[in-house]
Amino acid sequence: MQTLFLHGLEGQVLRLEGVVDRFGSYQMQGRSHRTLCIRGLRVAASGQPLEPDHWWFRLRAVWCAAGVQPGDTVLFTAKVRHCSKGHHDPEDAQGRPLRQRERVLGLAGRVRDLVVLRRGPAENLLLVQLQEELRRRTLLQEEAEAEARQLAQHRDALLCDLQRLRTQLATWKSRCDGPRVDRSRRGFQRLDRLAPLHRR
């Protein structure tokens, strides 16, 4: 498929797809500004690749709200316009020369209608791990509920045995607490019955 060059598209608004490559930052007037690189740029409707095939954007609120991560495939709208590219400082902290800032034809820093089409491998791996953890916890919960049911059955059986023993105990106690005969009085009763015989 033929590559589409930005230099012939000035002023046009494009609906583009690309993959989040990495995050970065740059210093300007003593402040650090975060950026992200989108690679594999192509026209969403036709799949036609762009040249340049990547572009650095300021990490504005729209990107943060979407929670983009490296490897995510994104769909967004951007305008082709002249903008600045490069570094303000002639060299970095280690003294290495940097590409000087210049005016080029590229993509405007503010994008619209951002959509995450597919999450990257790292996000998918995290999702798989979370799903596996959910399955593991579900199994543990089911095992705990089954054990709880068994314990409830044992408890009910023990309560029935306890009630039966209490009933038996009450029965035996009532028998033991019944009317008692005074053994000493029983002896006098015998003497009373024998007394008339002696009088004869």
HUKA-V818012 format. One record per backbone hydrogen bond with DSSP energy under -1.0 kcal/mol. CO is the residue of the C=O (numbers start at 1). NH is the residue of the N-H. Records with the same first field share a line. If there is no record, write none. Layout:
CO = NH + NH
This chain:
4 = 51
5 = 8
6 = 9
9 = 12
12 = 80
14 = 78
15 = 44
16 = 76
17 = 42
18 = 74
19 = 39
20 = 71
22 = 37
24 = 35
26 = 33
28 = 31
31 = 28
33 = 26
34 = 59
35 = 24
36 = 57
37 = 21
38 = 55
39 = 19
41 = 50
42 = 17
43 = 47
48 = 43
49 = 4
51 = 6
53 = 41
55 = 38
57 = 36
58 = 60
60 = 64
61 = 65
62 = 66
63 = 68
69 = 72
72 = 20
73 = 117 + 118
74 = 18
75 = 115
76 = 16
77 = 112
78 = 14
79 = 108
80 = 11
81 = 106
83 = 104
85 = 102
87 = 101
90 = 98
92 = 95
96 = 92
99 = 87
102 = 85
104 = 83
106 = 81
112 = 77
115 = 75
118 = 73
120 = 124
121 = 125
122 = 126
123 = 127
124 = 128
125 = 129
126 = 130
127 = 131
128 = 132
129 = 133
130 = 134
131 = 135
132 = 136
133 = 137
134 = 138
135 = 139
136 = 140
137 = 141
138 = 142
139 = 143
140 = 144
141 = 145
142 = 146
143 = 147
144 = 148
145 = 149
146 = 150
147 = 151
148 = 152
149 = 153
150 = 154
151 = 155
152 = 156
153 = 157
154 = 158
155 = 159
156 = 160
157 = 161
158 = 162
159 = 163
160 = 164
161 = 165
162 = 166
163 = 167
164 = 168
165 = 169
166 = 170
167 = 171
168 = 172
169 = 173
170 = 174
171 = 175
172 = 176
173 = 177
175 = 178
182 = 186
183 = 187
184 = 188
185 = 189
186 = 190
187 = 191
188 = 192
189 = 193
190 = 194
191 = 195
194 = 198
195 = 199
196 = 200
